[in-house]
Amino acid sequence: MTQLPPTDGPTILVASPTASLRSRCTRALRGFVVHELDRGAALERSIGEVKPAVVFLDLTLPGLGGLVGVPAIQRAHPEAKLIVLARHPDERQALFALLAGARGYCDRNLSASLIRKANEVVQRGEVWIPRSVVPLLLKRLTSAGPDGTRQPLGSSGDTLDSLGPREREIAQLVATGSNNKNIAIRLHVTEATVKAHLTSVFRKLNVSDRLRLALLMLGQ
């Protein structure tokens, strides 16, 4: 992890395995204290030590686990404003990142001027997202129920009630970014048991993968 000479500005952490991306962000953010990180294994510890105002978080960071690792990072350090950097941005990813608590989502190849702009926007307490995501986000946040009333995003009525206590517990752990091995260790069961419960959860909630399950649980 490297650092620019100290200044009076807020601290920023740039977490990416790509040296050129880290360098581009660091140059674009001159005037701030910038720390660089190239592996996910030290991410939570680094955030805890550095206490950055903003984290530019590359989804390709080794050890992060991609998008499903974002909720755990945000929940562990809610004071840090995450800007998620994606290799192939899409609206579904953006929505998930925002529901997980990220304050920004954009292409990892963004220009220096946009890096500065994204940083300014999230530090003001606003959200930095592609314009194409806005209609989808509004639609999901104000989805109408059968009677025409507005319901919170992810509201599924009696659907979640169909889950047993252990199924719901596993579904919630998936939403925090935990993998099957970690869930098994935490619940003192085998990975096979976790997989069996997840198969039942997917069927009951009519979701096809962990990402969609996490998105649904984060909306509760």
TORDRENGU-116013 format. One record per residue (C-alpha): residue in one letter; residue number from 1; z, x negated, y. Coordinates in Angstrom, 3 decimals, decimal comma. Layout:
N
<atom><res>A</res><n>NUM</n><z>Z</z><x>X</x><y>Y</y></atom>
...
! end
This chain:
220
<atom><res>M</res><n>1</n><z>0,000</z><x>0,000</x><y>0,000</y></atom>
<atom><res>T</res><n>2</n><z>-1,021</z><x>-1,421</x><y>3,370</y></atom>
<atom><res>Q</res><n>3</n><z>-0,022</z><x>-0,576</x><y>6,892</y></atom>
<atom><res>L</res><n>4</n><z>-1,451</z><x>-0,987</x><y>10,361</y></atom>
<atom><res>P</res><n>5</n><z>0,723</z><x>-2,465</x><y>13,102</y></atom>
<atom><res>P</res><n>6</n><z>3,436</z><x>0,017</x><y>14,144</y></atom>
<atom><res>T</res><n>7</n><z>2,769</z><x>2,421</x><y>16,994</y></atom>
<atom><res>D</res><n>8</n><z>4,616</z><x>5,345</x><y>18,490</y></atom>
<atom><res>G</res><n>9</n><z>2,334</z><x>7,915</x><y>16,804</y></atom>
<atom><res>P</res><n>10</n><z>3,079</z><x>9,976</x><y>13,681</y></atom>
<atom><res>T</res><n>11</n><z>2,761</z><x>8,296</x><y>10,295</y></atom>
<atom><res>I</res><n>12</n><z>-0,243</z><x>9,164</x><y>8,125</y></atom>
<atom><res>L</res><n>13</n><z>-0,774</z><x>8,449</x><y>4,421</y></atom>
<atom><res>V</res><n>14</n><z>-4,294</z><x>8,046</x><y>3,011</y></atom>
<atom><res>A</res><n>15</n><z>-4,274</z><x>8,372</x><y>-0,791</y></atom>
<atom><res>S</res><n>16</n><z>-7,579</z><x>7,534</x><y>-2,479</y></atom>
<atom><res>P</res><n>17</n><z>-8,845</z><x>5,128</x><y>-5,168</y></atom>
<atom><res>T</res><n>18</n><z>-11,932</z><x>4,427</x><y>-3,026</y></atom>
<atom><res>A</res><n>19</n><z>-11,446</z><x>1,460</x><y>-0,713</y></atom>
<atom><res>S</res><n>20</n><z>-14,282</z><x>2,486</x><y>1,613</y></atom>
<atom><res>L</res><n>21</n><z>-12,752</z><x>5,939</x><y>2,113</y></atom>
<atom><res>R</res><n>22</n><z>-9,314</z><x>4,511</x><y>2,832</y></atom>
<atom><res>S</res><n>23</n><z>-10,833</z><x>2,042</x><y>5,276</y></atom>
<atom><res>R</res><n>24</n><z>-12,862</z><x>4,750</x><y>7,036</y></atom>
<atom><res>C</res><n>25</n><z>-9,778</z><x>6,918</x><y>7,490</y></atom>
<atom><res>T</res><n>26</n><z>-7,674</z><x>3,995</x><y>8,668</y></atom>
<atom><res>R</res><n>27</n><z>-10,253</z><x>2,961</x><y>11,275</y></atom>
<atom><res>A</res><n>28</n><z>-10,707</z><x>6,549</x><y>12,428</y></atom>
<atom><res>L</res><n>29</n><z>-6,944</z><x>6,988</x><y>12,869</y></atom>
<atom><res>R</res><n>30</n><z>-6,220</z><x>3,952</x><y>15,029</y></atom>
<atom><res>G</res><n>31</n><z>-3,244</z><x>4,645</x><y>17,227</y></atom>
<atom><res>F</res><n>32</n><z>-1,256</z><x>6,029</x><y>14,283</y></atom>
<atom><res>V</res><n>33</n><z>0,853</z><x>4,270</x><y>11,671</y></atom>
<atom><res>V</res><n>34</n><z>-1,446</z><x>4,469</x><y>8,621</y></atom>
<atom><res>H</res><n>35</n><z>-0,403</z><x>3,709</x><y>5,047</y></atom>
<atom><res>E</res><n>36</n><z>-2,910</z><x>3,440</x><y>2,203</y></atom>
<atom><res>L</res><n>37</n><z>-2,346</z><x>4,281</x><y>-1,460</y></atom>
<atom><res>D</res><n>38</n><z>-4,823</z><x>3,785</x><y>-4,308</y></atom>
<atom><res>R</res><n>39</n><z>-3,049</z><x>5,394</x><y>-7,277</y></atom>
<atom><res>G</res><n>40</n><z>-1,268</z><x>8,664</x><y>-7,885</y></atom>
<atom><res>A</res><n>41</n><z>1,619</z><x>7,300</x><y>-9,926</y></atom>
<atom><res>A</res><n>42</n><z>3,382</z><x>6,197</x><y>-6,741</y></atom>
<atom><res>L</res><n>43</n><z>2,342</z><x>9,161</x><y>-4,593</y></atom>
<atom><res>E</res><n>44</n><z>5,543</z><x>11,200</x><y>-4,561</y></atom>
<atom><res>R</res><n>45</n><z>7,697</z><x>8,112</x><y>-4,090</y></atom>
<atom><res>S</res><n>46</n><z>5,477</z><x>6,871</x><y>-1,275</y></atom>
<atom><res>I</res><n>47</n><z>5,595</z><x>10,204</x><y>0,541</y></atom>
<atom><res>G</res><n>48</n><z>9,371</z><x>10,232</x><y>0,189</y></atom>
<atom><res>E</res><n>49</n><z>9,668</z><x>6,711</x><y>1,592</y></atom>
<atom><res>V</res><n>50</n><z>7,008</z><x>6,872</x><y>4,312</y></atom>
<atom><res>K</res><n>51</n><z>7,669</z><x>10,505</x><y>5,325</y></atom>
<atom><res>P</res><n>52</n><z>4,139</z><x>10,987</x><y>6,706</y></atom>
<atom><res>A</res><n>53</n><z>3,271</z><x>13,824</x><y>9,046</y></atom>
<atom><res>V</res><n>54</n><z>-0,140</z><x>14,128</x><y>7,367</y></atom>
<atom><res>V</res><n>55</n><z>-1,462</z><x>13,110</x><y>3,937</y></atom>
<atom><res>F</res><n>56</n><z>-5,194</z><x>12,731</x><y>3,319</y></atom>
<atom><res>L</res><n>57</n><z>-5,218</z><x>13,387</x><y>-0,443</y></atom>
<atom><res>D</res><n>58</n><z>-8,320</z><x>12,502</x><y>-2,465</y></atom>
<atom><res>L</res><n>59</n><z>-8,589</z><x>14,706</x><y>-5,579</y></atom>
<atom><res>T</res><n>60</n><z>-10,049</z><x>11,748</x><y>-7,518</y></atom>
<atom><res>L</res><n>61</n><z>-6,768</z><x>9,839</x><y>-7,146</y></atom>
<atom><res>P</res><n>62</n><z>-5,756</z><x>8,530</x><y>-10,611</y></atom>
<atom><res>G</res><n>63</n><z>-2,563</z><x>10,143</x><y>-11,831</y></atom>
<atom><res>L</res><n>64</n><z>-2,852</z><x>13,185</x><y>-9,571</y></atom>
<atom><res>G</res><n>65</n><z>-4,511</z><x>15,413</x><y>-12,149</y></atom>
<atom><res>G</res><n>66</n><z>-7,053</z><x>16,737</x><y>-9,669</y></atom>
<atom><res>L</res><n>67</n><z>-6,564</z><x>20,065</x><y>-7,971</y></atom>
<atom><res>V</res><n>68</n><z>-3,800</z><x>21,278</x><y>-10,287</y></atom>
<atom><res>G</res><n>69</n><z>-1,616</z><x>18,392</x><y>-9,107</y></atom>
<atom><res>V</res><n>70</n><z>-1,620</z><x>19,573</x><y>-5,495</y></atom>
<atom><res>P</res><n>71</n><z>1,039</z><x>22,338</x><y>-5,806</y></atom>
<atom><res>A</res><n>72</n><z>3,657</z><x>19,969</x><y>-7,213</y></atom>
<atom><res>I</res><n>73</n><z>3,088</z><x>17,445</x><y>-4,410</y></atom>
<atom><res>Q</res><n>74</n><z>3,280</z><x>20,112</x><y>-1,715</y></atom>
<atom><res>R</res><n>75</n><z>6,391</z><x>21,729</x><y>-3,148</y></atom>
<atom><res>A</res><n>76</n><z>8,150</z><x>18,382</x><y>-3,497</y></atom>
<atom><res>H</res><n>77</n><z>7,310</z><x>17,428</x><y>0,105</y></atom>
<atom><res>P</res><n>78</n><z>6,710</z><x>20,636</x><y>2,087</y></atom>
<atom><res>E</res><n>79</n><z>7,174</z><x>18,802</x><y>5,399</y></atom>
<atom><res>A</res><n>80</n><z>4,018</z><x>16,731</x><y>4,786</y></atom>
<atom><res>K</res><n>81</n><z>0,778</z><x>18,436</x><y>5,848</y></atom>
<atom><res>L</res><n>82</n><z>-1,784</z><x>17,854</x><y>3,078</y></atom>
<atom><res>I</res><n>83</n><z>-5,498</z><x>17,552</x><y>3,787</y></atom>
<atom><res>V</res><n>84</n><z>-7,271</z><x>17,733</x><y>0,428</y></atom>
<atom><res>L</res><n>85</n><z>-10,456</z><x>15,659</x><y>0,103</y></atom>
<atom><res>A</res><n>86</n><z>-12,934</z><x>16,880</x><y>-2,520</y></atom>
<atom><res>R</res><n>87</n><z>-15,936</z><x>15,135</x><y>-4,051</y></atom>
<atom><res>H</res><n>88</n><z>-17,827</z><x>18,414</x><y>-4,493</y></atom>
<atom><res>P</res><n>89</n><z>-16,203</z><x>20,976</x><y>-2,156</y></atom>
<atom><res>D</res><n>90</n><z>-16,432</z><x>24,648</x><y>-3,029</y></atom>
<atom><res>E</res><n>91</n><z>-14,809</z><x>27,852</x><y>-1,793</y></atom>
<atom><res>R</res><n>92</n><z>-12,719</z><x>28,437</x><y>-4,927</y></atom>
<atom><res>Q</res><n>93</n><z>-11,180</z><x>24,971</x><y>-4,737</y></atom>
<atom><res>A</res><n>94</n><z>-10,495</z><x>25,431</x><y>-1,041</y></atom>
<atom><res>L</res><n>95</n><z>-8,735</z><x>28,729</x><y>-1,627</y></atom>
<atom><res>F</res><n>96</n><z>-6,562</z><x>27,245</x><y>-4,365</y></atom>
<atom><res>A</res><n>97</n><z>-5,625</z><x>24,268</x><y>-2,191</y></atom>
<atom><res>L</res><n>98</n><z>-4,601</z><x>26,533</x><y>0,689</y></atom>
<atom><res>L</res><n>99</n><z>-2,571</z><x>28,802</x><y>-1,575</y></atom>
<atom><res>A</res><n>100</n><z>-0,844</z><x>25,699</x><y>-2,910</y></atom>
<atom><res>G</res><n>101</n><z>0,282</z><x>24,923</x><y>0,639</y></atom>
<atom><res>A</res><n>102</n><z>-2,337</z><x>22,419</x><y>1,806</y></atom>
<atom><res>R</res><n>103</n><z>-3,189</z><x>22,612</x><y>5,517</y></atom>
<atom><res>G</res><n>104</n><z>-6,715</z><x>21,283</x><y>5,145</y></atom>
<atom><res>Y</res><n>105</n><z>-9,612</z><x>20,999</x><y>2,693</y></atom>
<atom><res>C</res><n>106</n><z>-12,857</z><x>19,129</x><y>3,244</y></atom>
<atom><res>D</res><n>107</n><z>-15,537</z><x>16,825</x><y>1,874</y></atom>
<atom><res>R</res><n>108</n><z>-14,243</z><x>13,319</x><y>1,103</y></atom>
<atom><res>N</res><n>109</n><z>-17,341</z><x>11,943</x><y>2,836</y></atom>
<atom><res>L</res><n>110</n><z>-16,409</z><x>13,398</x><y>6,221</y></atom>
<atom><res>S</res><n>111</n><z>-17,218</z><x>11,311</x><y>9,284</y></atom>
<atom><res>A</res><n>112</n><z>-14,719</z><x>9,365</x><y>11,378</y></atom>
<atom><res>S</res><n>113</n><z>-14,878</z><x>11,973</x><y>14,141</y></atom>
<atom><res>L</res><n>114</n><z>-14,089</z><x>14,768</x><y>11,685</y></atom>
<atom><res>I</res><n>115</n><z>-11,229</z><x>12,757</x><y>10,197</y></atom>
<atom><res>R</res><n>116</n><z>-9,689</z><x>12,550</x><y>13,659</y></atom>
<atom><res>K</res><n>117</n><z>-10,342</z><x>16,228</x><y>14,304</y></atom>
<atom><res>A</res><n>118</n><z>-8,833</z><x>17,339</x><y>10,984</y></atom>
<atom><res>N</res><n>119</n><z>-5,733</z><x>15,280</x><y>11,700</y></atom>
<atom><res>E</res><n>120</n><z>-5,360</z><x>16,784</x><y>15,173</y></atom>
<atom><res>V</res><n>121</n><z>-5,821</z><x>20,328</x><y>13,907</y></atom>
<atom><res>V</res><n>122</n><z>-3,238</z><x>20,212</x><y>11,112</y></atom>
<atom><res>Q</res><n>123</n><z>-0,711</z><x>18,401</x><y>13,298</y></atom>
<atom><res>R</res><n>124</n><z>-0,986</z><x>21,337</x><y>15,725</y></atom>
<atom><res>G</res><n>125</n><z>0,031</z><x>23,596</x><y>12,862</y></atom>
<atom><res>E</res><n>126</n><z>-3,454</z><x>24,986</x><y>12,314</y></atom>
<atom><res>V</res><n>127</n><z>-5,682</z><x>24,932</x><y>9,211</y></atom>
<atom><res>W</res><n>128</n><z>-8,782</z><x>22,778</x><y>8,731</y></atom>
<atom><res>I</res><n>129</n><z>-11,249</z><x>24,359</x><y>6,279</y></atom>
<atom><res>P</res><n>130</n><z>-15,019</z><x>24,818</x><y>5,943</y></atom>
<atom><res>R</res><n>131</n><z>-16,259</z><x>27,850</x><y>7,856</y></atom>
<atom><res>S</res><n>132</n><z>-17,701</z><x>29,307</x><y>4,633</y></atom>
<atom><res>V</res><n>133</n><z>-14,191</z><x>29,624</x><y>3,185</y></atom>
<atom><res>V</res><n>134</n><z>-12,833</z><x>31,864</x><y>5,944</y></atom>
<atom><res>P</res><n>135</n><z>-14,377</z><x>35,186</x><y>4,763</y></atom>
<atom><res>L</res><n>136</n><z>-13,252</z><x>34,532</x><y>1,181</y></atom>
<atom><res>L</res><n>137</n><z>-9,737</z><x>33,676</x><y>2,284</y></atom>
<atom><res>L</res><n>138</n><z>-9,453</z><x>36,784</x><y>4,440</y></atom>
<atom><res>K</res><n>139</n><z>-10,769</z><x>38,953</x><y>1,627</y></atom>
<atom><res>R</res><n>140</n><z>-8,300</z><x>37,532</x><y>-0,875</y></atom>
<atom><res>L</res><n>141</n><z>-5,349</z><x>37,687</x><y>1,495</y></atom>
<atom><res>T</res><n>142</n><z>-6,020</z><x>41,350</x><y>2,273</y></atom>
<atom><res>S</res><n>143</n><z>-7,350</z><x>42,622</x><y>-1,056</y></atom>
<atom><res>A</res><n>144</n><z>-7,174</z><x>46,389</x><y>-1,284</y></atom>
<atom><res>G</res><n>145</n><z>-5,350</z><x>48,179</x><y>-4,062</y></atom>
<atom><res>P</res><n>146</n><z>-6,653</z><x>51,276</x><y>-5,923</y></atom>
<atom><res>D</res><n>147</n><z>-5,087</z><x>53,595</x><y>-3,348</y></atom>
<atom><res>G</res><n>148</n><z>-6,716</z><x>51,747</x><y>-0,450</y></atom>
<atom><res>T</res><n>149</n><z>-3,511</z><x>50,021</x><y>0,669</y></atom>
<atom><res>R</res><n>150</n><z>-3,435</z><x>46,285</x><y>1,287</y></atom>
<atom><res>Q</res><n>151</n><z>-1,727</z><x>44,114</x><y>-1,297</y></atom>
<atom><res>P</res><n>152</n><z>-0,723</z><x>40,434</x><y>-1,195</y></atom>
<atom><res>L</res><n>153</n><z>-3,090</z><x>37,920</x><y>-2,693</y></atom>
<atom><res>G</res><n>154</n><z>-2,699</z><x>37,708</x><y>-6,457</y></atom>
<atom><res>S</res><n>155</n><z>-0,817</z><x>40,998</x><y>-6,756</y></atom>
<atom><res>S</res><n>156</n><z>-1,508</z><x>42,251</x><y>-10,243</y></atom>
<atom><res>G</res><n>157</n><z>0,754</z><x>45,261</x><y>-10,579</y></atom>
<atom><res>D</res><n>158</n><z>1,984</z><x>45,628</x><y>-14,129</y></atom>
<atom><res>T</res><n>159</n><z>-0,148</z><x>42,730</x><y>-15,408</y></atom>
<atom><res>L</res><n>160</n><z>2,493</z><x>40,045</x><y>-14,924</y></atom>
<atom><res>D</res><n>161</n><z>5,082</z><x>42,431</x><y>-16,326</y></atom>
<atom><res>S</res><n>162</n><z>3,265</z><x>42,133</x><y>-19,643</y></atom>
<atom><res>L</res><n>163</n><z>4,397</z><x>38,514</x><y>-19,940</y></atom>
<atom><res>G</res><n>164</n><z>7,502</z><x>37,665</x><y>-21,895</y></atom>
<atom><res>P</res><n>165</n><z>10,222</z><x>35,523</x><y>-20,259</y></atom>
<atom><res>R</res><n>166</n><z>8,995</z><x>32,309</x><y>-21,897</y></atom>
<atom><res>E</res><n>167</n><z>5,345</z><x>33,104</x><y>-21,127</y></atom>
<atom><res>R</res><n>168</n><z>6,165</z><x>33,687</x><y>-17,470</y></atom>
<atom><res>E</res><n>169</n><z>8,195</z><x>30,472</x><y>-17,354</y></atom>
<atom><res>I</res><n>170</n><z>5,269</z><x>28,472</x><y>-18,751</y></atom>
<atom><res>A</res><n>171</n><z>2,813</z><x>30,177</x><y>-16,391</y></atom>
<atom><res>Q</res><n>172</n><z>5,001</z><x>29,230</x><y>-13,423</y></atom>
<atom><res>L</res><n>173</n><z>5,189</z><x>25,613</x><y>-14,601</y></atom>
<atom><res>V</res><n>174</n><z>1,402</z><x>25,516</x><y>-14,879</y></atom>
<atom><res>A</res><n>175</n><z>1,256</z><x>26,667</x><y>-11,251</y></atom>
<atom><res>T</res><n>176</n><z>3,336</z><x>23,617</x><y>-10,218</y></atom>
<atom><res>G</res><n>177</n><z>0,793</z><x>21,286</x><y>-11,851</y></atom>
<atom><res>S</res><n>178</n><z>2,723</z><x>20,535</x><y>-15,060</y></atom>
<atom><res>N</res><n>179</n><z>0,681</z><x>19,644</x><y>-18,144</y></atom>
<atom><res>N</res><n>180</n><z>1,446</z><x>20,828</x><y>-21,689</y></atom>
<atom><res>K</res><n>181</n><z>3,373</z><x>17,680</x><y>-22,603</y></atom>
<atom><res>N</res><n>182</n><z>5,648</z><x>17,911</x><y>-19,568</y></atom>
<atom><res>I</res><n>183</n><z>6,203</z><x>21,622</x><y>-20,134</y></atom>
<atom><res>A</res><n>184</n><z>7,111</z><x>20,990</x><y>-23,771</y></atom>
<atom><res>I</res><n>185</n><z>9,634</z><x>18,305</x><y>-22,796</y></atom>
<atom><res>R</res><n>186</n><z>11,190</z><x>20,456</x><y>-20,100</y></atom>
<atom><res>L</res><n>187</n><z>11,526</z><x>23,529</x><y>-22,350</y></atom>
<atom><res>H</res><n>188</n><z>12,487</z><x>21,547</x><y>-25,480</y></atom>
<atom><res>V</res><n>189</n><z>9,615</z><x>22,935</x><y>-27,543</y></atom>
<atom><res>T</res><n>190</n><z>6,501</z><x>21,448</x><y>-29,148</y></atom>
<atom><res>E</res><n>191</n><z>3,154</z><x>21,147</x><y>-27,383</y></atom>
<atom><res>A</res><n>192</n><z>1,732</z><x>23,456</x><y>-30,053</y></atom>
<atom><res>T</res><n>193</n><z>4,209</z><x>26,118</x><y>-28,973</y></atom>
<atom><res>V</res><n>194</n><z>3,196</z><x>25,688</x><y>-25,349</y></atom>
<atom><res>K</res><n>195</n><z>-0,490</z><x>26,030</x><y>-26,274</y></atom>
<atom><res>A</res><n>196</n><z>0,233</z><x>29,187</x><y>-28,275</y></atom>
<atom><res>H</res><n>197</n><z>2,085</z><x>30,756</x><y>-25,350</y></atom>
<atom><res>L</res><n>198</n><z>-0,697</z><x>29,801</x><y>-22,938</y></atom>
<atom><res>T</res><n>199</n><z>-3,313</z><x>31,398</x><y>-25,186</y></atom>
<atom><res>S</res><n>200</n><z>-1,306</z><x>34,619</x><y>-25,044</y></atom>
<atom><res>V</res><n>201</n><z>-0,877</z><x>34,323</x><y>-21,260</y></atom>
<atom><res>F</res><n>202</n><z>-4,627</z><x>33,806</x><y>-20,719</y></atom>
<atom><res>R</res><n>203</n><z>-5,358</z><x>36,895</x><y>-22,817</y></atom>
<atom><res>K</res><n>204</n><z>-2,786</z><x>39,130</x><y>-21,130</y></atom>
<atom><res>L</res><n>205</n><z>-3,755</z><x>38,094</x><y>-17,598</y></atom>
<atom><res>N</res><n>206</n><z>-7,471</z><x>37,960</x><y>-18,343</y></atom>
<atom><res>V</res><n>207</n><z>-7,898</z><x>34,414</x><y>-17,014</y></atom>
<atom><res>S</res><n>208</n><z>-10,018</z><x>31,713</x><y>-18,635</y></atom>
<atom><res>D</res><n>209</n><z>-8,361</z><x>28,459</x><y>-17,582</y></atom>
<atom><res>R</res><n>210</n><z>-5,313</z><x>26,788</x><y>-16,012</y></atom>
<atom><res>L</res><n>211</n><z>-6,820</z><x>26,741</x><y>-12,534</y></atom>
<atom><res>R</res><n>212</n><z>-7,278</z><x>30,508</x><y>-12,450</y></atom>
<atom><res>L</res><n>213</n><z>-3,811</z><x>31,006</x><y>-13,921</y></atom>
<atom><res>A</res><n>214</n><z>-2,274</z><x>28,744</x><y>-11,257</y></atom>
<atom><res>L</res><n>215</n><z>-4,177</z><x>30,576</x><y>-8,529</y></atom>
<atom><res>L</res><n>216</n><z>-2,846</z><x>33,912</x><y>-9,755</y></atom>
<atom><res>M</res><n>217</n><z>0,749</z><x>32,671</x><y>-10,035</y></atom>
<atom><res>L</res><n>218</n><z>0,662</z><x>31,039</x><y>-6,594</y></atom>
<atom><res>G</res><n>219</n><z>-0,284</z><x>34,367</x><y>-5,113</y></atom>
<atom><res>Q</res><n>220</n><z>2,927</z><x>35,993</x><y>-6,300</y></atom>
! end
